[in-house]
């Protein structure tokens, strides 16, 4: 089976490495799109730094929204474990990614053994999209109004809970107020996909209001665990999350300037390194930028100058990934070990093939 291609022609791995290294060395503004495990992310960021490029995540738009909540407005957060053991009142906010549905359904099948006691009560704040499938499965009480966005519903709910007047009213607000009065530790569950930045900021304002007279918190479930792991990895390496560049050798974070897809559209980049070890994803079409693709694939990526097949952490090789369930990183063992190289090993070889042959620090 071929693991490397130049254009559409299969070649040896070393030939692909040398060809890709030449493209990297001649690039004036390379950009990296990442979607891999911690080791792959670390090595790709280190290579971007050496080449004075910029990097972003494949889910850059959603990830930027999640990061903005922490960096721009902040909030009150607790862990999934604390919510499961202490909270008898769970309020879902907007759409929760399917990857987290089994976690919430496990909460519904259990009862808190600290703080609140008894059967758990569920509510769901929704916008014009309506009640979600998960909320119906959990028999959550709906909080929303017709033709009202999620941010609007949150604003109205916040006003009503504070005894202020609003132009519209939400159904079941009185029921929520009674539940809040009974609960020792109400928890609001949301993700980066739950709404836009104003919605997430309004939610944290609502939680802050509740903490003036009691105790409440929120559980942040990332839209994608791997993306959030990449953000944390970037933070400990550079002090900044993705959408960081090294134009003057020092890292600089700018969610607009270093938006990789924007840079490609506006012809600010001349080389795009697409790193996706998850599989099925291919570099987006459009633009005339040269593409180097490191992907979990069995065929060359359409339009890529160089394609190298890589393995997936936790399947083809061992790795480290972020888990929102435990709130930290954990080791993942290979379930079907193969000879496919890891992203980290390929990036290390690319660095070694560059002029100067200096190894990456990680």
Secondary structure, DSSP 8 states (H G I E B T S, - for coil): ---EEETTEE--HHHHHHHHHHHHHH-SSEEEEEES-HHHHHHHHHHHHHTT-EEEETTHHHHHHHHHIIIII---B--HHHHHHH-SEEEEES---GGGHHHHHHHHTS--SSSS-SS-EEEEE--TT-S-HHHHHTT-EEE--TT--HHHHHHHHHHHHTT---SS--TTHHHHHHHHHH-SSEEEEE-TTSS-HHHHHHHHHHHHHHTTTS-EEEEE--S-HHHHHHHHHHHHHHSS-SSEE-TTSS-EE-TTTT-HHHHHHTT--SEEEEEE-SSS------S--EEEEEES-SS--TT-SEEEE---BTTTB-EEEEETTTTEEEEE--SS--S---HHHHHHHHHHHSTT------
